[in-house]
Amino acid sequence: MVEDKKNNKNLSKEKLFKDFKPRSKVQLETVKEIKAAIKNIGTELPQKIISYQGIAREAGEYYLLIDAKKDLVPIVDYLKEKSFNFQKMLNELKAVFELLEEVDLEKKKLYFKDGLNASNFWIDLKTEKIYLLPQIFVELKDNYGEYDFGDHLNEYFRPPEIIAGEDWQDKSYVFNLAAVFYYFFSSKKIFNDKDTAKVLNKIQSEKIMDINRLVPELSKEVNQLFKQMLQKKPEQRPDYGTIIKKMQSIDSEQKNNFVLKSFKEKDTQNTKKMIAKKNKKDNIKLFFRLNWKSIAFFVILGAAILYGAGSGPPANVTEETTAEEVVGYFYHGIASKNISLINQASDIDLGNMQRIITESHVIESMQAAYGGQEGEEDEDQSVYSLEDFEFTEISAADDRYLFQVNYIFSFRDQDGFYSFEHEDRVVVERVNRIWNIVNIEGDFKEMIEGNFPWRE
């Protein structure tokens, strides 16, 4: 069969062992593995997939036989130096989605055993068409060819559910392919750390920067499509058909007919600062997420040591403090994440809110210490905030007050920003001649019990 293929004028030859030539025994074992892989994958593949037909040996050298003559190079190497028409690249992305829709799930797993990555994508220098190289041949070229794919491999493009141990499904390939083309379009991966363990954690937990922040020329329709494809939950991502239909409508827009700069041209100081700033914030949140229990322990321990070493916290609540002022101190303590002030003004168990307040205080303190550059304006990154606070007296007696309290409680996590109108009923009693909150009912009580409205 190989001899017949060699006589076909459409076949090209690629030297199998280029930069590194192993011992003859290893060569024979590798050749045997490649022949088995070609037989397993097949030689009649979809047009978009690079198809190897066999192995030939000439003058002591082994050659891979490739169907049709193409001048192929890794697309990342090309994009580092060359600009590219965006509409053309968008058409190539659509063509790959059409391929994924055409090929069944088991064939996808056969060609790309652990998903797609940047090294699977090769460009024909003559036609500027993009082709996909099955993973077995990527590994071969990485081991024995002239290419070093480095961090172009799987971890940077892996969907959250695959990191969590689930099997590959079609919606996984949607995220996977979107992450790869995010890189091709912007020159930056969805997360850019060198530490792959951090990358895998961030893919599961942190927000991905909108691609139009890195490529401002992108239309809002393209940006929105990428946001949908890169949703963390598979069920929130569109399917292949929906994506292809959306891309067909995007294709007709003239505003997509612009030139994408090369990776080198995109690598500006502004882009570096933007990425560095986001990495710093993400790393702070990731550090706390992984270590919050021990951090909270030392924060509380440190506060206890300081309290014990001195004369105690400032006397905000004294015999002269009114019941109304005590209510104000309590909610100010919540807003400012000040456990000491909350404890002075109340005699209630904070329950689940103790962790929220402590965690928020540490995160925001670390953000303040390590966030943006000095003098640089920064978006509000408060974990939660309490605004539009007001209260009215419902009833009063010599040693007991009842107040109604209204405020806006806002909360932020990696999935979004939430805002709620809260109402509480607060009982304040005089204990040992000092006013103290002894009971609270309403929305804050619900959060104390762990019923957080943003989780509903």
N, C-alpha and C positions, 0 to 999 in steps of 0.2 A: 504493500500500500504506500509506503513512504517513497519508493522509487517512482511510482506513478505520480505522486504529488510533486516530486522534484522536477518532473518534466513539464509541469504546468507552468506556463509563463507568468501566471498571476501570483505565484508563490514567491515570497521573499525569505531570505535567511537572516537569522540573528545568532551571533555567537553565544553559546550557552554560558560558558565560563569566561568572563571578561577580565575584570580587575583582579580576581582571585581564582587561582586554579588549584583545586584540592588534589589530594593523592588519587591515583588511578582507581583504587578500591572505592573511595568516596564518590568519585565521578560516576562509576558504574551504578552505585546505589541511588544517586541523585537522578541519573537518566532513567533508571527503572521506575522511580517514584513519579517522574514527570510523565512518562509514557502511560502509567496507570491513571494519572490525573486527567490526561487528555482523553483517554478512553472513557473515564467516568463522566467528565463534563460533556464530552461529545465535540465533534468538529463542525456541526451545522448549528451555529448559534445565531441569535438575533443580530441584525446588522450593526447595532450599536455596541455590541460586545466583541472585543478583540478575540479572534478565533485562531488558535494554534492547531496545526494539522498533523504534526508529528515531529520526530527528531531524526536528523541525518548526521552522518559522520563523514568528514572529508579531511584528508591529510592530517589525521590524528586529532582533529578538532570536532566538537559536537556543535550542531546548529539546530535552533528551533525554526520550524517552517511555519510561516504566518501567511494566512490567506489574504491576498491582495497587497499591493505595494502602497505602504503608508510611511510617511516620515514622522514617526511618533516620538514625542517627548512628554515627560510628566507635566501636567498643566501648571502645577505650582512653580516649576522652574521657568516656564514660559511667562506666567503672570508676574513673576518677580521683576522681569525686565521689560515686558511689553504691555502696552495699553490694549484695550479690547472694547469693541462696541457693545454697549450694555444690552440693546435689543437683541443682538446676536447671541449673547450669553443667556439672556432670558429664554430665547427660543431653544437653546441647548438644554436648559433646565426642564422646560416643558417636554422635550423629547425624551429625557430620562424618566420623567414621571409617566409618560406614555409607555415606555419600556416596562416599568415596574407594574403598571396596570395589566400589561399583556402577559408577563411571566408569572406563573403560579408561585405560591409561597415556598414550596419545597425546592423549586429551581433557584429562587433567590438565595436560599440558604446554601445551595450547592455552589453557586458562583461566588457568593460573598458570605463566607461561613460565619463571620462575626460582624456583619453589617458593612456599610460603605464607609470609606475614609478617603482623604484627599489623594492618597497614592493610587487609588483605583482609577483615577481620571487622567487620561492622556489625550493630547491634542495633535492632530495631523497638521504639521507646519504648512503644507501646501494648500489645504482647504479650510483650515481653522475649524474643522469639525471635531467634536469631543467624543471619545470612545472610552468604554469601561474595560479595565483589565481584571479578570478573575483573581481572587486573592492568592491562590496557589502560585501564580506567576509573579505577583507583587513580591511575595516572600522570596522567590527565586532570584529576582533582580536585586532585591535588598541584600541577599547573602552573597551573590556571585557576580552581580552586574556592576555598572559604574555609578549607580545611584545610592544615596543614603537618605532614606525617607524620614528619619528622625521622628519629630513630633507630628508628622502627617498621618499617623496611624490612629487606631480605633478610639482610644479613650476620649479624645477631644470632641467626638461626634456621636457619642453613644447616648441613646435616649434614657430618661430616668428609670423607666420600668425595667429596662435591660440591666442597668446597674443594680437594681433591686432583686435581680435573679429570675425575672420572668422570661418566657420564650419570645422570640422574634415574631411579631405579627405585622400586618400591612401598615397599621398606624405607627408602628415603630420605625418603619422605613421612611415615613413622611417626615418625622422629626430628624431622623438620620440624614436624609438628603438635604433638608433645609439647612441643617447645621453646616454641611459641607459647602453649600453654595453661599451661605453667609460669609464663610471664609474667602471664597473666590471673589465675591463682590466687594468685600470690605478690606481684605488683607488681614483681618483679625478673627480669631476663633471666638466662639460664644463665651468662652472663658480662657484666659491666656497664661495661666500659671505654668511654670515648668514642673511643679510638683503635681503629678497626675492624680494622686490621692485627693488633693484639694480640688482639682478639676471635677472629679467624680462626685465629691460632696456638693460642690456648688451647682452642678447640673441638676441635682435632686432638690436643692433648697433655695437657690438664689435667683433673682430676677435677671433675665438676659437683657443686655442693653439693646434698645431699638436700633435696627440696622441703619436707619436714616440719620442717626447721630454721627455715624462713621462715614456715611455716603449721603450728604445732604441733598444731592441731585435726585435721589430716588423719590418716586411719587408716593403719596400717602396710600395708594392702593397696593403698591408693592410692599411697603412697610407693614401694612395691616395683614397682608397675606402671610408674611414671614412670622408675625406675632401669632397668628392662628396655627401655623404649622409647627411652631416651637412651644406650644402649650405643654405643660408638664404632664397633664393627664391625657392618655391616649384618646379617650372618648370625646375630648374637647377639640381634637384636631380634625380638619376636613379629610375626606377620602380622596383617592386619586382622581376620580371623575370630577368632583367639585373643584379641585385644584386646577385641573386641565381646562375646565370651562372658564374659570376665573382668569387664567393666564391667556386664554384666547381673547378675552375682552380687553385685557391689559395690552396685548400685542398691537392693537390698533391705535394706541395712543402715541402721538408724535413725541410727547415729552420723555419717552424712554429711549429716544434715538440720540444718545450722547455717548461720549467716550469714557470708559472706566480707566482711571490712571493705573500705572503699574504699581506693584506693591512698594517699590522703592520710592516712588513719587508720593504715595499715600502716607508714608512713614514720617509725618511731620511732628514738630514739637507739640502742637496742640493735641494731636491724636495720642501721642505718648502720655501727655499729662492727663487726658481724659481717661485712658485705660488704667494708668497708675492710680488715679484717684478712686476709680470704681473697684480696682483690685484691693486697695487698702480698706475700703468700707466693707467689701465682701469678706475679706480675711478677718476683720474684727468680729463681724457677725458669726462667721464660721467658728472662730476660736471660742467665742462665748457659747455657741450652740453645743460644741463638743465638751466644754469644760465648765458650764455654768454652775453646776452643783458645788464644785470645789471653790470657784471664784466667789459665789455667794457666801459660802462658809467663811472664807477669809475676810470678806467685807463685813459680815456680821461680827466675826471674832474681833476684827480690828476696831469696830465701833464699841464693842463691849470693853476692850482694853482701854481705849481712850476715855470712855465713860468712867471706868473704875479708877483710872489714874488721876483724874481731875476732880472738880467739884460737881460734875454732872452737867447735863446740857443746859443751855440758857433757859431761864425761868420765863418762858412765854406765857404759861398758864399759871396764874397765881390766884390768891383770894380776891384780888381786885378785878380779875378778868370776868367779863360778863358772859352770860349764856350765848348771846349772839356772837361774841368774839370767838368763843370756843368752836362754834359751828364753822366760822370762817377759817380758823386755824386748821381744823380737820381737813377740809376740802382743799385748802392751800397745800397741806402736807401731801395729799394725794396727787395734786397737780405737779408739785415739785419733786415727787418721789422721795419725800423726807419721812422715813419711818419714825424717827425720833419725835417729830412734831405730831404725827398721827397718834402715837402712843401717849403723848402728853394730853391730847385733847379728847381721848376716848378710852373706854375700857371694854372694847369689843375685839373678838378674835378675827383677824383679817383673812383667815382661811386661805383660799386659792389666790386671793389678791396679794398676799404677802410675797409670793414668788413673782407675780407679774410686776409689782412695784420694784422689788429688789433687782430683778433681771433688767428691767427698763433703765434703772438708775445706772447700772454698771455699763450697759451697752452705750447709753448716751454719754457717759463720762469718757469711755474709750473713744467714741466718735469725736468728742471735743478735743481729746488729746492727740488723736492720730488722723483726724479727718482731712479737711482741705488745707491749702496753704494759708499762711497768715494773711489777713486782709482780703481773702477770696470769698466772694459771696457763695453761699451753699444752700441747697434746698433743705427744707425742714425734714429731718430724719428722726423725729421723736417717735418712740414706740407707741406712746399714747399721749393724748392731751385732754385737758378739761377746760372748757370755755363757756362763755355766756352764763356764768354762775350767778344765781339769785335765790333768795329764800324768803319765806314769809312765816310769821308766827301764827300757828293754828290755835294754841291754847297756852295759858300761863298760870302757874300757881307759885306759892312761896318757894318750893324746892323742886319744881318740875316744869319743864317747857316742852312743847311739841312744835317742831318746825317742818314745813314742806320745802324741799330743796329741788330746784330745777337747773339743769346744765346740759351742755353738749359734750358727750364723751366720744372721742375719736381714737381709732386704733389702726396701726399700720403693720403689715407683715409682708412676706415675699409675694403673696398673691394679690395684694391690693390695699386700698385705704378705705376704712369704714367709719361712718359717723352716725351716732344715735342720740336721740333726745331722751334723757334720763330724768326720772323723778323719784325722790326718796322721801320717807318720813323719818325724822330723826328725833329721838327722845333724849333730852339733856336733864340731868339731875344734879343737885348739889350734894357732894359726898365729902365729908370732912371739910366743909366750908368752901370747897372748890367745885365749880361746875365741870361736869364731865359727860360725854356722850355715852349712854349705857345701852342703847338699842338703835338699830337702823333697819328699816324695811324698804322694799322697793327694788329698783334696778341694781343698786350697789350690793344689796344683800344677795341678789341672784348671782352676781359675779363672785362674791365671797364663796358661794357654794359651788362654783365651777361652771355655772351656766352662762358662758360668754356669748353675747349676741352675734359676734362675727363668725362663730362656728356653727350657727344654725343653718 
